[in-house]
Amino acid sequence: MKVYFKELTLSTSTQYELIDITYDVEKAVRESGITNGICVIHAPHATAAIIANENERGLVQDILRRIKELYPRNAGWQHDLIDDNAAAHLGSAMIGSTRIFPVKNGRLIRGTWQNIFLVEMDGPRSYRRVVIEVLGE
């Protein structure tokens, strides 16, 4: 089995943001030379997440709106007594920081309208990482 590892570095410009990383993930799969296997996309952060969905402006705004509704800032969270970002921690924990996609015939298998996003919930940040690991043969 082969393993290919790539790390992306990003910066975010607002407190809540979706950054489309689909092109970078697909490029990593091509670079890996792996024909069949899996691709793991992971954000090693406690206040960010990874999702897959359509990159349509209205939907992107709807997703961000729903995250803010589900995990509101200044809602009396205990963690806010230490650091004012409990909402971002809760969002990351519930949405998840990792997604896995199959790789078949050297291509990432995803739906026609399914793009891959980093979800920023504690920005702006000058440094965010996304780890891409492709495993297979």
N, CA, C and O atoms as a DFTB+ gen file, in Angstrom:
548 C
 N C O
     1  1       0.836      -1.181       0.000
     2  2       0.000       0.000       0.000
     3  2       0.879       1.241       0.000
     4  3       1.882       1.314       0.710
     5  1       0.482       2.213      -0.809
     6  2       1.177       3.496      -0.857
     7  2       0.436       4.517       0.002
     8  3      -0.780       4.443       0.181
     9  1       1.203       5.471       0.526
    10  2       0.629       6.564       1.299
    11  2       1.233       7.862       0.791
    12  3       2.450       7.983       0.656
    13  1       0.376       8.828       0.511
    14  2       0.811      10.144       0.052
    15  2       0.245      11.168       1.017
    16  3      -0.921      11.095       1.402
    17  1       1.077      12.123       1.404
    18  2       0.710      13.110       2.410
    19  2       0.976      14.510       1.867
    20  3       2.050      14.784       1.332
    21  1      -0.001      15.381       2.008
    22  2       0.176      16.774       1.591
    23  2      -0.507      17.674       2.607
    24  3      -1.563      17.338       3.143
    25  1       0.104      18.812       2.864
    26  2      -0.457      19.759       3.816
    27  2      -0.704      21.090       3.120
    28  3       0.180      21.630       2.456
    29  1      -1.921      21.613       3.279
    30  2      -2.257      22.938       2.757
    31  2      -2.171      23.942       3.894
    32  3      -2.492      23.619       5.039
    33  1      -1.745      25.144       3.586
    34  2      -1.811      26.227       4.559
    35  2      -2.701      27.313       3.967
    36  3      -2.568      27.684       2.801
    37  1      -3.600      27.808       4.789
    38  2      -4.582      28.795       4.356
    39  2      -4.645      29.922       5.365
    40  3      -4.209      29.777       6.507
    41  1      -5.187      31.036       4.934
    42  2      -5.548      32.096       5.866
    43  2      -7.016      32.416       5.640
    44  3      -7.534      32.268       4.533
    45  1      -7.674      32.855       6.697
    46  2      -9.085      33.206       6.594
    47  2      -9.246      34.686       6.890
    48  3      -8.423      35.289       7.577
    49  1     -10.320      35.262       6.362
    50  2     -10.458      36.715       6.459
    51  2     -11.637      37.177       7.307
    52  3     -11.751      38.364       7.611
    53  1     -12.516      36.251       7.694
    54  2     -13.658      36.630       8.521
    55  2     -13.858      35.616       9.635
    56  3     -13.256      34.542       9.633
    57  1     -14.711      35.972      10.584
    58  2     -14.948      35.087      11.728
    59  2     -15.529      33.745      11.289
    60  3     -15.097      32.694      11.761
    61  1     -16.507      33.783      10.387
    62  2     -17.108      32.569       9.831
    63  2     -16.889      32.591       8.326
    64  3     -17.128      33.602       7.666
    65  1     -16.427      31.455       7.787
    66  2     -16.097      31.440       6.355
    67  2     -16.028      29.993       5.867
    68  3     -15.612      29.097       6.602
    69  1     -16.437      29.782       4.630
    70  2     -16.227      28.504       3.960
    71  2     -15.195      28.723       2.868
    72  3     -15.345      29.619       2.037
    73  1     -14.152      27.911       2.866
    74  2     -13.108      28.004       1.852
    75  2     -13.120      26.715       1.043
    76  3     -12.917      25.629       1.588
    77  1     -13.357      26.839      -0.248
    78  2     -13.427      25.685      -1.141
    79  2     -12.009      25.175      -1.409
    80  3     -11.183      25.886      -1.982
    81  1     -11.742      23.950      -0.993
    82  2     -10.416      23.354      -1.173
    83  2     -10.467      22.164      -2.137
    84  3      -9.522      21.377      -2.208
    85  1     -11.563      22.038      -2.871
    86  2     -11.755      20.893      -3.760
    87  2     -10.609      20.732      -4.744
    88  3     -10.075      19.633      -4.894
    89  1     -10.223      21.806      -5.415
    90  2      -9.157      21.732      -6.412
    91  2      -7.871      21.196      -5.782
    92  3      -7.207      20.338      -6.364
    93  1      -7.520      21.688      -4.612
    94  2      -6.288      21.256      -3.940
    95  2      -6.340      19.787      -3.543
    96  3      -5.336      19.080      -3.629
    97  1      -7.513      19.328      -3.107
    98  2      -7.654      17.918      -2.730
    99  2      -7.537      17.035      -3.975
   100  3      -6.835      16.024      -3.955
   101  1      -8.214      17.411      -5.043
   102  2      -8.135      16.620      -6.276
   103  2      -6.714      16.612      -6.843
   104  3      -6.262      15.603      -7.384
   105  1      -6.025      17.726      -6.718
   106  2      -4.628      17.799      -7.172
   107  2      -3.749      16.848      -6.360
   108  3      -2.874      16.182      -6.914
   109  1      -3.981      16.786      -5.057
   110  2      -3.209      15.878      -4.206
   111  2      -3.460      14.425      -4.597
   112  3      -2.534      13.614      -4.598
   113  1      -4.700      14.095      -4.927
   114  2      -5.011      12.726      -5.359
   115  2      -4.253      12.409      -6.650
   116  3      -3.677      11.328      -6.776
   117  1      -4.250      13.334      -7.602
   118  2      -3.500      13.114      -8.854
   119  2      -2.009      12.956      -8.584
   120  3      -1.368      12.055      -9.126
   121  1      -1.461      13.829      -7.748
   122  2      -0.032      13.788      -7.427
   123  2       0.364      12.489      -6.723
   124  3       1.502      12.033      -6.839
   125  1      -0.569      11.909      -6.006
   126  2      -0.267      10.717      -5.215
   127  2       0.091       9.517      -6.078
   128  3       0.850       8.647      -5.650
   129  1      -0.451       9.466      -7.291
   130  2      -0.239       8.312      -8.143
   131  2      -1.024       7.085      -7.695
   132  3      -0.853       6.000      -8.251
   133  1      -1.871       7.247      -6.708
   134  2      -2.670       6.135      -6.195
   135  2      -3.901       5.969      -7.077
   136  3      -4.617       6.932      -7.351
   137  1      -4.136       4.746      -7.512
   138  2      -5.250       4.462      -8.412
   139  2      -6.540       4.185      -7.654
   140  3      -7.592       4.731      -7.989
   141  1      -6.461       3.343      -6.641
   142  2      -7.648       2.976      -5.867
   143  2      -7.318       3.005      -4.383
   144  3      -6.307       2.455      -3.947
   145  1      -8.186       3.654      -3.611
   146  2      -7.955       3.756      -2.175
   147  2      -8.902       4.736      -1.529
   148  3     -10.081       4.801      -1.877
   149  1      -8.381       5.503      -0.584
   150  2      -9.177       6.514       0.106
   151  2      -8.375       7.798       0.251
   152  3      -7.144       7.797       0.229
   153  1      -9.110       8.886       0.399
   154  2      -8.502      10.195       0.640
   155  2      -9.092      10.748       1.930
   156  3     -10.308      10.887       2.064
   157  1      -8.219      11.060       2.868
   158  2      -8.614      11.617       4.154
   159  2      -8.276      13.105       4.138
   160  3      -7.149      13.490       3.828
   161  1      -9.259      13.933       4.474
   162  2      -9.053      15.384       4.556
   163  2      -9.321      15.774       6.006
   164  3     -10.407      15.524       6.528
   165  1      -8.332      16.385       6.655
   166  2      -8.421      16.659       8.085
   167  2      -7.942      18.072       8.402
   168  3      -6.895      18.509       7.925
   169  1      -8.724      18.775       9.212
   170  2      -8.329      20.089       9.724
   171  2      -7.886      19.908      11.176
   172  3      -8.725      19.683      12.049
   173  1      -6.582      20.001      11.450
   174  2      -6.111      19.782      12.818
   175  2      -6.282      21.037      13.689
   176  3      -5.314      21.615      14.184
   177  1      -7.532      21.426      13.853
   178  2      -7.877      22.620      14.637
   179  2      -9.136      22.324      15.446
   180  3      -9.996      21.566      14.997
   181  1      -9.250      22.906      16.616
   182  2     -10.416      22.682      17.475
   183  2     -11.544      23.667      17.201
   184  3     -12.601      23.588      17.825
   185  1     -11.326      24.601      16.267
   186  2     -12.364      25.602      15.967
   187  2     -12.634      25.709      14.466
   188  3     -13.116      26.736      13.989
   189  1     -12.324      24.656      13.733
   190  2     -12.595      24.596      12.295
   191  2     -13.122      23.208      11.980
   192  3     -13.024      22.297      12.802
   193  1     -13.685      23.047      10.781
   194  2     -14.251      21.756      10.394
   195  2     -14.064      21.558       8.894
   196  3     -13.632      22.462       8.178
   197  1     -14.399      20.356       8.439
   198  2     -14.387      20.021       7.013
   199  2     -15.790      19.534       6.650
   200  3     -16.357      18.685       7.338
   201  1     -16.343      20.077       5.565
   202  2     -17.641      19.611       5.080
   203  2     -17.572      19.374       3.571
   204  3     -16.624      19.786       2.903
   205  1     -18.598      18.700       3.055
   206  2     -18.763      18.512       1.618
   207  2     -20.168      18.972       1.258
   208  3     -21.154      18.506       1.829
   209  1     -20.244      19.901       0.296
   210  2     -21.541      20.375      -0.160
   211  2     -21.354      21.226      -1.407
   212  3     -20.234      21.404      -1.886
   213  1     -22.441      21.743      -1.922
   214  2     -22.406      22.529      -3.152
   215  2     -21.818      23.923      -2.904
   216  3     -22.087      24.554      -1.882
   217  1     -21.015      24.384      -3.856
   218  2     -20.448      25.725      -3.762
   219  2     -21.335      26.700      -4.539
   220  3     -21.005      27.127      -5.646
   221  1     -22.445      27.027      -3.935
   222  2     -23.380      28.008      -4.488
   223  2     -23.513      29.099      -3.447
   224  3     -23.749      28.813      -2.274
   225  1     -23.362      30.350      -3.865
   226  2     -23.263      31.472      -2.934
   227  2     -24.385      31.494      -1.899
   228  3     -24.127      31.677      -0.709
   229  1     -25.629      31.310      -2.344
   230  2     -26.745      31.320      -1.407
   231  2     -26.664      30.194      -0.398
   232  3     -26.931      30.396       0.786
   233  1     -26.299      29.012      -0.858
   234  2     -26.179      27.864       0.043
   235  2     -25.027      28.067       1.024
   236  3     -25.154      27.736       2.203
   237  1     -23.919      28.601       0.555
   238  2     -22.782      28.880       1.450
   239  2     -23.242      29.803       2.576
   240  3     -22.919      29.567       3.740
   241  1     -23.994      30.855       2.238
   242  2     -24.505      31.777       3.255
   243  2     -25.486      31.073       4.192
   244  3     -25.496      31.328       5.397
   245  1     -26.322      30.175       3.624
   246  2     -27.273      29.427       4.455
   247  2     -26.550      28.522       5.449
   248  3     -26.949      28.433       6.610
   249  1     -25.493      27.855       5.002
   250  2     -24.723      26.978       5.891
   251  2     -24.112      27.792       7.027
   252  3     -24.206      27.403       8.191
   253  1     -23.494      28.908       6.695
   254  2     -22.887      29.745       7.733
   255  2     -23.949      30.276       8.700
   256  3     -23.722      30.324       9.909
   257  1     -25.098      30.669       8.170
   258  2     -26.190      31.153       9.022
   259  2     -26.632      30.067       9.995
   260  3     -26.834      30.337      11.179
   261  1     -26.782      28.842       9.501
   262  2     -27.240      27.740      10.359
   263  2     -26.214      27.410      11.445
   264  3     -26.581      27.124      12.584
   265  1     -24.947      27.450      11.094
   266  2     -23.903      27.213      12.100
   267  2     -24.008      28.255      13.206
   268  3     -23.918      27.919      14.387
   269  1     -24.196      29.510      12.832
   270  2     -24.319      30.578      13.837
   271  2     -25.570      30.399      14.695
   272  3     -25.558      30.706      15.888
   273  1     -26.657      29.899      14.084
   274  2     -27.894      29.666      14.845
   275  2     -27.730      28.503      15.825
   276  3     -28.187      28.576      16.966
   277  1     -27.084      27.447      15.379
   278  2     -26.914      26.268      16.229
   279  2     -25.915      26.489      17.357
   280  3     -26.080      25.956      18.454
   281  1     -24.877      27.277      17.082
   282  2     -23.800      27.499      18.051
   283  2     -23.575      29.000      18.207
   284  3     -22.561      29.526      17.748
   285  1     -24.514      29.693      18.851
   286  2     -24.410      31.149      18.962
   287  2     -23.283      31.588      19.896
   288  3     -22.990      30.943      20.902
   289  1     -22.682      32.677      19.536
   290  2     -21.672      33.279      20.410
   291  2     -22.379      33.927      21.601
   292  3     -23.545      34.314      21.521
   293  1     -21.651      34.032      22.691
   294  2     -22.161      34.711      23.898
   295  2     -23.470      34.109      24.391
   296  3     -24.390      34.838      24.761
   297  1     -23.557      32.778      24.396
   298  2     -24.775      32.100      24.841
   299  2     -24.619      31.500      26.236
   300  3     -25.393      30.631      26.637
   301  1     -23.626      31.964      26.961
   302  2     -23.428      31.464      28.321
   303  2     -22.648      30.167      28.390
   304  3     -22.733      29.446      29.383
   305  1     -21.892      29.861      27.352
   306  2     -21.077      28.634      27.333
   307  2     -20.000      28.737      28.415
   308  3     -19.427      29.806      28.628
   309  1     -19.732      27.634      29.088
   310  2     -18.724      27.604      30.146
   311  2     -17.331      27.944      29.629
   312  3     -16.568      28.629      30.310
   313  1     -17.000      27.476      28.445
   314  2     -15.667      27.736      27.899
   315  2     -15.419      29.227      27.675
   316  3     -14.273      29.675      27.692
   317  1     -16.480      29.989      27.467
   318  2     -16.310      31.429      27.255
   319  2     -15.744      32.131      28.489
   320  3     -15.255      33.256      28.392
   321  1     -15.809      31.480      29.636
   322  2     -15.197      32.043      30.836
   323  2     -13.676      32.018      30.732
   324  3     -12.993      32.798      31.395
   325  1     -13.150      31.125      29.904
   326  2     -11.707      30.996      29.709
   327  2     -11.268      31.720      28.439
   328  3     -10.290      32.467      28.443
   329  1     -11.998      31.490      27.366
   330  2     -11.654      32.015      26.045
   331  2     -12.966      32.244      25.300
   332  3     -13.860      31.400      25.371
   333  1     -13.100      33.316      24.616
   334  2     -14.379      33.711      24.012
   335  2     -14.639      33.041      22.664
   336  3     -14.982      33.720      21.697
   337  1     -14.481      31.720      22.588
   338  2     -14.710      31.036      21.309
   339  2     -15.373      29.667      21.491
   340  3     -15.146      28.761      20.690
   341  1     -16.173      29.515      22.518
   342  2     -16.845      28.237      22.770
   343  2     -17.721      27.831      21.597
   344  3     -17.786      26.648      21.262
   345  1     -18.393      28.781      20.967
   346  2     -19.269      28.465      19.833
   347  2     -18.483      27.779      18.718
   348  3     -18.975      26.829      18.109
   349  1     -17.283      28.247      18.451
   350  2     -16.451      27.649      17.404
   351  2     -16.005      26.235      17.793
   352  3     -15.958      25.343      16.946
   353  1     -15.683      26.037      19.052
   354  2     -15.310      24.690      19.525
   355  2     -16.485      23.726      19.386
   356  3     -16.309      22.588      18.949
   357  1     -17.673      24.177      19.754
   358  2     -18.863      23.326      19.645
   359  2     -19.166      22.993      18.187
   360  3     -19.474      21.847      17.859
   361  1     -19.078      23.995      17.315
   362  2     -19.311      23.756      15.889
   363  2     -18.340      22.736      15.328
   364  3     -18.746      21.829      14.600
   365  1     -17.080      22.869      15.651
   366  2     -16.065      21.930      15.170
   367  2     -16.334      20.519      15.686
   368  3     -16.226      19.545      14.942
   369  1     -16.682      20.421      16.959
   370  2     -16.928      19.104      17.557
   371  2     -18.133      18.411      16.924
   372  3     -18.111      17.199      16.711
   373  1     -19.161      19.160      16.631
   374  2     -20.386      18.564      16.105
   375  2     -20.341      18.336      14.595
   376  3     -20.884      17.345      14.106
   377  1     -19.707      19.230      13.859
   378  2     -19.614      19.086      12.398
   379  2     -18.539      18.069      12.043
   380  3     -18.746      17.219      11.177
   381  1     -17.406      18.153      12.703
   382  2     -16.316      17.210      12.472
   383  2     -15.169      17.811      11.692
   384  3     -15.365      18.623      10.788
   385  1     -13.987      17.403      12.051
   386  2     -12.783      17.968      11.436
   387  2     -12.196      17.081      10.349
   388  3     -11.138      17.394       9.803
   389  1     -12.869      15.971      10.025
   390  2     -12.326      15.029       9.035
   391  2     -13.419      14.537       8.103
   392  3     -14.553      14.307       8.520
   393  1     -13.059      14.378       6.822
   394  2     -13.936      13.742       5.833
   395  2     -13.098      12.732       5.060
   396  3     -11.907      12.945       4.834
   397  1     -13.729      11.629       4.655
   398  2     -13.052      10.577       3.890
   399  2     -13.821      10.351       2.596
   400  3     -15.045      10.221       2.600
   401  1     -13.081      10.307       1.484
   402  2     -13.665      10.052       0.169
   403  2     -12.964       8.859      -0.464
   404  3     -11.764       8.669      -0.266
   405  1     -13.695       8.058      -1.219
   406  2     -13.056       6.985      -1.980
   407  2     -12.269       7.552      -3.157
   408  3     -12.583       8.620      -3.682
   409  1     -11.247       6.816      -3.552
   410  2     -10.478       7.117      -4.764
   411  2     -10.601       5.895      -5.666
   412  3     -10.305       4.773      -5.254
   413  1     -11.036       6.124      -6.885
   414  2     -11.193       5.035      -7.849
   415  2     -10.652       5.492      -9.191
   416  3     -10.964       6.585      -9.664
   417  1      -9.835       4.638      -9.797
   418  2      -9.215       4.965     -11.091
   419  2      -8.483       6.308     -11.053
   420  3      -8.510       7.073     -12.017
   421  1      -7.834       6.575      -9.931
   422  2      -7.026       7.782      -9.798
   423  2      -7.807       9.071      -9.586
   424  3      -7.241      10.161      -9.664
   425  1      -9.111       8.952      -9.317
   426  2      -9.946      10.139      -9.144
   427  2     -10.730      10.078      -7.842
   428  3     -11.174       9.016      -7.405
   429  1     -10.882      11.229      -7.247
   430  2     -11.697      11.363      -6.049
   431  2     -13.160      11.141      -6.429
   432  3     -13.647      11.733      -7.392
   433  1     -13.850      10.304      -5.689
   434  2     -15.271      10.087      -5.966
   435  2     -16.077      11.024      -5.084
   436  3     -16.065      10.922      -3.857
   437  1     -16.770      11.933      -5.736
   438  2     -17.649      12.874      -5.048
   439  2     -18.820      13.166      -5.966
   440  3     -18.732      12.952      -7.175
   441  1     -19.896      13.645      -5.412
   442  2     -21.076      13.974      -6.195
   443  2     -20.818      15.150      -7.126
   444  3     -19.895      15.934      -6.908
   445  1     -21.626      15.264      -8.147
   446  2     -21.486      16.331      -9.138
   447  2     -21.397      17.703      -8.490
   448  3     -20.591      18.534      -8.907
   449  1     -22.216      17.948      -7.478
   450  2     -22.252      19.267      -6.827
   451  2     -21.569      19.253      -5.468
   452  3     -21.768      20.164      -4.665
   453  1     -20.780      18.247      -5.209
   454  2     -20.180      18.077      -3.883
   455  2     -18.746      18.601      -3.884
   456  3     -17.835      17.949      -4.396
   457  1     -18.561      19.766      -3.314
   458  2     -17.229      20.332      -3.144
   459  2     -16.787      20.141      -1.697
   460  3     -17.592      19.810      -0.827
   461  1     -15.511      20.352      -1.456
   462  2     -14.941      20.153      -0.125
   463  2     -14.524      21.517       0.418
   464  3     -13.853      22.295      -0.259
   465  1     -14.937      21.786       1.655
   466  2     -14.694      23.098       2.263
   467  2     -14.025      22.969       3.626
   468  3     -14.299      22.044       4.390
   469  1     -13.143      23.923       3.907
   470  2     -12.729      24.193       5.283
   471  2     -13.770      25.152       5.844
   472  3     -14.101      26.152       5.208
   473  1     -14.282      24.854       7.024
   474  2     -15.230      25.730       7.700
   475  2     -14.491      26.475       8.803
   476  3     -14.087      25.883       9.803
   477  1     -14.322      27.756       8.616
   478  2     -13.706      28.610       9.642
   479  2     -14.804      29.108      10.564
   480  3     -15.820      29.628      10.103
   481  1     -14.600      28.948      11.883
   482  2     -15.583      29.423      12.851
   483  2     -14.969      30.302      13.938
   484  3     -15.644      30.685      14.894
   485  1     -13.678      30.617      13.784
   486  2     -12.987      31.417      14.800
   487  2     -11.949      32.320      14.140
   488  3     -10.831      32.469      14.633
   489  1     -12.333      32.906      13.039
   490  2     -11.411      33.749      12.281
   491  2     -11.525      35.204      12.668
   492  3     -12.241      35.569      13.601
   493  1     -10.812      36.018      11.939
   494  2      -9.867      35.635      10.895
   495  2      -8.604      35.014      11.497
   496  3      -8.186      35.351      12.605
   497  1      -8.022      34.113      10.741
   498  2      -6.787      33.436      11.134
   499  2      -5.764      33.552      10.020
   500  3      -6.091      33.351       8.850
   501  1      -4.550      33.868      10.367
   502  2      -3.487      33.985       9.364
   503  2      -2.919      32.626       8.992
   504  3      -2.226      32.489       7.983
   505  1      -3.218      31.608       9.820
   506  2      -2.634      30.294       9.566
   507  2      -3.623      29.194       9.933
   508  3      -3.954      29.000      11.103
   509  1      -4.081      28.490       8.928
   510  2      -4.903      27.293       9.107
   511  2      -4.289      26.191       8.258
   512  3      -3.804      26.446       7.156
   513  1      -4.311      24.979       8.768
   514  2      -3.768      23.826       8.034
   515  2      -4.881      22.876       7.666
   516  3      -5.863      22.722       8.392
   517  1      -4.707      22.243       6.523
   518  2      -5.551      21.129       6.134
   519  2      -4.603      20.010       5.694
   520  3      -3.748      20.211       4.831
   521  1      -4.764      18.850       6.288
   522  2      -3.929      17.694       5.968
   523  2      -4.704      16.791       5.015
   524  3      -5.864      16.455       5.255
   525  1      -4.044      16.410       3.940
   526  2      -4.628      15.498       2.951
   527  2      -3.751      14.257       2.913
   528  3      -2.544      14.347       2.686
   529  1      -4.359      13.105       3.134
   530  2      -3.621      11.853       3.071
   531  2      -4.354      10.907       2.115
   532  3      -5.549      10.659       2.276
   533  1      -3.640      10.388       1.134
   534  2      -4.205       9.462       0.177
   535  2      -3.537       8.109       0.399
   536  3      -2.310       8.005       0.388
   537  1      -4.346       7.079       0.600
   538  2      -3.833       5.733       0.881
   539  2      -4.437       4.756      -0.125
   540  3      -5.624       4.830      -0.443
   541  1      -3.611       3.845      -0.619
   542  2      -4.121       2.842      -1.529
   543  2      -3.045       2.248      -2.398
   544  3      -1.866       2.235      -2.046
   545  1      -3.476       1.754      -3.547
   546  2      -2.548       1.103      -4.484
   547  2      -2.655       1.727      -5.856
   548  3      -1.952       1.314      -6.778
